Amino acid sequence: MNRSLGQFYPVASVLHALDPRAKIVATALLVFGLFLVDSAAGLVLVVAAVVALVAASRVPPITFLRSLRPVAFIVALTVLFQVLFSREGETLFVWGILEIHEGGLRLGLFLGLRILLLVSAAALLTATTAPLALSDGLEDLLSPLKKIRFPAHEVAMMMTIALRFIPTLHEETQKITKAQAARGADFSEGGPLSRVRATIPILIPLTVGAFRRADDLAEAMESRGYQGGEGRTRYRELRFRPRDAIALAVTALVLAGAALL
């Protein structure tokens, strides 16, 4: 079964058992810490840590890699842009006006790998955390802001719904694409402008379907008496255990080591 970015993978693992707040904070540390890593050795250390986390999550590697396919085009475009337009370092290849420099190639690979690591961290979080637990964790982390009338529950709910609809929209896009192809639409021929025009028959029904789902969801929440976070209780209370503190400490140590390298 193909799984898309943002979809929960229900299986028993060490990462699944962690408190969602610990996983959210660890993911945030990894995201911000990656911007402090400016060496190949540091990136290798982070890559090794992410590979170890994927193994610990018990999410099949092939399934995890498939979830990264939506960002493959962005990564390729980033690398290509740096390779073609950067003029730093030694010249490696010249053909007419095309020049490839060692600095541009290194920077392109560096940025591409950084994007993959950022998306991998987010994919691990959503793959090992149920949507309801993710919403509860976000709300708890944002709860101190309630003193300044920040709508912590509503923001957490919106983010969770957005993550929940990513795989739904992905599946809907595939269905619409197959339906249009069955009617004779061709999305692979022609120049860039032709391909952009060919996506219009996909974008219009996809947008209409997204608004229809949003209306249905709003009506369902209203019919069940949803009034926001005021006075709401939980069936399962979150508990921060020693293993969660250990996970955060290990994350911080790995990022510190990668930055120092």
C-alpha positions in Angstrom: 0.0 0.0 0.0 1.4 3.4 -0.9 1.4 6.0 1.8 1.9 9.7 1.4 3.5 12.4 3.4 1.7 13.2 6.6 0.0 9.8 6.9 0.1 7.9 10.2 1.6 4.4 10.1 0.0 2.3 12.9 2.6 -0.1 14.3 4.2 -0.8 17.8 7.6 0.8 18.0 9.8 2.8 20.4 9.0 6.1 18.6 5.3 5.4 18.6 5.4 5.0 22.3 7.0 8.4 23.0 5.0 11.3 24.3 3.8 13.4 21.3 5.1 16.6 23.0 8.6 15.1 23.2 8.5 14.2 19.5 7.2 17.6 18.5 10.0 19.3 20.5 12.6 16.9 19.1 11.4 17.6 15.6 11.6 21.3 16.1 15.1 20.9 17.5 16.2 18.9 14.5 14.7 21.5 12.1 16.4 24.5 13.7 19.6 22.5 14.4 20.0 21.7 10.7 20.6 25.3 10.0 23.6 25.3 12.3 25.1 22.3 10.6 27.5 23.6 7.9 29.8 20.7 7.3 29.6 17.4 5.4 30.6 15.4 8.5 27.8 17.1 10.4 25.3 16.2 7.7 26.5 12.6 7.6 25.9 12.4 11.4 22.4 13.7 11.1 21.7 11.3 8.1 22.9 8.4 10.3 20.6 9.6 13.1 17.6 9.8 10.8 18.3 6.4 9.3 18.5 5.0 12.9 15.1 6.7 13.7 13.5 5.2 10.6 14.7 1.7 11.7 13.4 2.3 15.3 10.0 3.5 14.0 9.5 0.1 12.2 8.1 1.9 9.2 9.3 0.0 6.1 12.2 2.0 4.4 10.5 1.6 1.0 7.3 3.0 2.4 9.1 5.9 4.1 11.0 6.8 0.8 7.7 6.8 -1.1 6.4 9.4 1.3 9.2 11.7 0.3 8.4 11.6 -3.4 6.3 14.8 -3.3 9.4 16.8 -2.5 11.7 15.1 -5.1 11.0 17.8 -7.7 11.7 20.6 -5.2 15.0 19.0 -4.2 16.0 18.4 -7.9 15.2 22.0 -8.8 17.2 23.4 -5.8 20.2 21.3 -6.7 19.9 22.3 -10.4 19.5 26.0 -9.7 22.7 26.0 -7.5 24.7 24.0 -10.0 23.8 26.2 -13.0 23.9 29.6 -11.4 26.6 29.5 -8.7 30.1 30.6 -9.7 31.9 29.7 -6.6 35.0 27.4 -6.5 36.9 25.6 -9.2 35.4 25.2 -12.6 34.5 21.6 -13.3 32.8 21.7 -16.6 32.3 24.3 -19.4 30.1 24.0 -22.5 29.2 27.3 -24.2 27.5 29.5 -21.6 27.0 26.6 -19.3 29.5 26.4 -16.4 29.6 24.1 -13.5 31.7 25.0 -10.5 32.8 22.9 -7.6 31.3 25.4 -5.0 27.9 25.4 -6.8 27.8 21.6 -6.9 28.7 21.3 -3.3 26.2 23.9 -2.2 23.4 22.3 -4.3 24.0 18.9 -2.8 24.2 20.4 0.6 20.9 22.3 0.3 19.1 19.3 -1.4 20.2 17.0 1.5 19.1 19.5 4.0 15.6 19.7 2.5 15.3 16.0 2.5 16.3 15.8 6.1 13.8 18.5 7.1 11.0 16.7 5.3 12.2 13.3 6.7 11.9 14.8 10.3 8.3 15.9 9.6 7.5 12.6 7.9 8.8 10.7 11.0 6.7 12.8 13.3 3.4 12.3 11.4 4.2 8.6 10.7 4.7 7.8 14.3 2.1 10.0 15.9 -1.7 9.6 15.6 -3.5 12.7 14.5 -5.4 13.0 17.8 -2.2 12.6 19.9 -0.5 15.2 17.7 -3.3 17.6 18.2 -3.2 17.1 22.0 0.6 17.5 22.1 0.5 20.8 20.0 -2.3 22.2 22.3 -0.3 21.4 25.4 2.8 23.0 24.1 0.9 26.1 23.0 -1.2 26.2 26.2 1.0 28.8 28.0 0.1 31.3 25.3 -3.6 31.1 26.4 -2.7 33.7 29.0 -2.5 36.3 26.2 -5.7 34.9 24.6 -3.9 32.9 22.0 -6.3 30.2 20.5 -4.0 27.2 21.2 -6.7 24.6 20.8 -8.0 26.1 17.5 -4.5 26.4 16.0 -3.6 22.8 17.0 -6.9 21.6 15.5 -6.2 23.5 12.2 -2.7 22.1 11.9 -3.9 18.5 12.6 -6.7 18.8 10.1 -4.3 20.1 7.5 -1.9 17.2 8.1 -4.9 14.8 8.0 -6.0 16.1 4.6 -2.5 15.8 2.9 -2.9 12.0 2.1 -6.5 12.6 1.2 -5.7 15.3 -1.3 -2.8 13.1 -2.7 -5.2 10.2 -3.3 -7.8 12.5 -4.8 -5.1 13.9 -7.2 -4.2 10.4 -8.3 -7.9 9.5 -9.0 -8.5 12.7 -11.0 -5.3 12.2 -13.0 -6.2 8.6 -13.9 -9.8 9.8 -14.8 -8.4 12.5 -17.1 -5.9 10.1 -18.7 -8.7 7.7 -19.4 -10.5 10.5 -21.3 -7.4 11.1 -23.4 -5.6 13.8 -21.5 -1.8 13.7 -21.9 0.4 15.3 -19.1 3.8 14.2 -20.4 4.0 15.8 -23.9 4.6 19.4 -25.0 6.7 22.2 -23.5 6.5 23.6 -19.9 3.6 25.9 -20.7 1.6 23.0 -22.3 2.2 20.9 -19.2 1.1 23.7 -16.9 -2.1 24.1 -18.9 -2.7 20.3 -18.8 -2.8 20.5 -15.0 -5.8 22.9 -15.0 -8.3 19.9 -15.5 -6.8 18.5 -12.3 -6.6 21.6 -10.2 -10.2 22.7 -10.7 -11.9 19.5 -9.5 -9.3 19.1 -6.8 -10.0 22.6 -5.4 -13.8 22.1 -5.6 -13.5 18.7 -3.8 -11.3 20.3 -1.1 -13.9 23.0 -0.4 -16.6 20.4 -0.4 -14.7 18.3 2.2 -14.1 21.4 4.3 -17.9 22.2 4.3 -18.7 18.6 5.2 -16.2 18.6 8.0 -17.5 21.9 9.4 -21.1 20.6 9.4 -20.0 17.4 11.1 -18.2 19.3 13.8 -21.2 21.6 14.4 -23.7 18.7 14.5 -21.6 17.1 17.3 -21.6 20.3 19.3 -18.0 21.4 18.8 -17.4 24.7 20.5 -13.6 24.9 20.5 -11.3 24.0 23.4 -13.3 25.7 26.2 -14.2 23.1 28.9 -13.1 20.1 26.8 -11.7 17.0 28.5 -9.6 14.1 27.2 -10.1 10.4 27.4 -6.3 9.9 27.5 -4.1 12.3 29.4 -0.5 12.8 28.2 2.3 11.7 30.5 5.9 12.8 30.1 8.1 9.8 31.1 11.9 9.5 31.6 12.3 7.9 28.2 10.9 11.1 26.6 13.5 13.2 28.5 16.2 10.7 27.2 15.0 11.1 23.7 15.2 14.9 23.9 18.6 14.7 25.4 19.9 12.4 22.7 18.5 14.6 20.0 20.2 17.7 21.5 23.5 15.8 21.8 23.4 14.6 18.2 22.6 18.1 16.9 25.4 19.6 19.1 27.9 17.1 17.8 26.8 17.7 14.2 27.1 21.5 14.6 30.6 21.2 16.2 31.8 18.9 13.4 
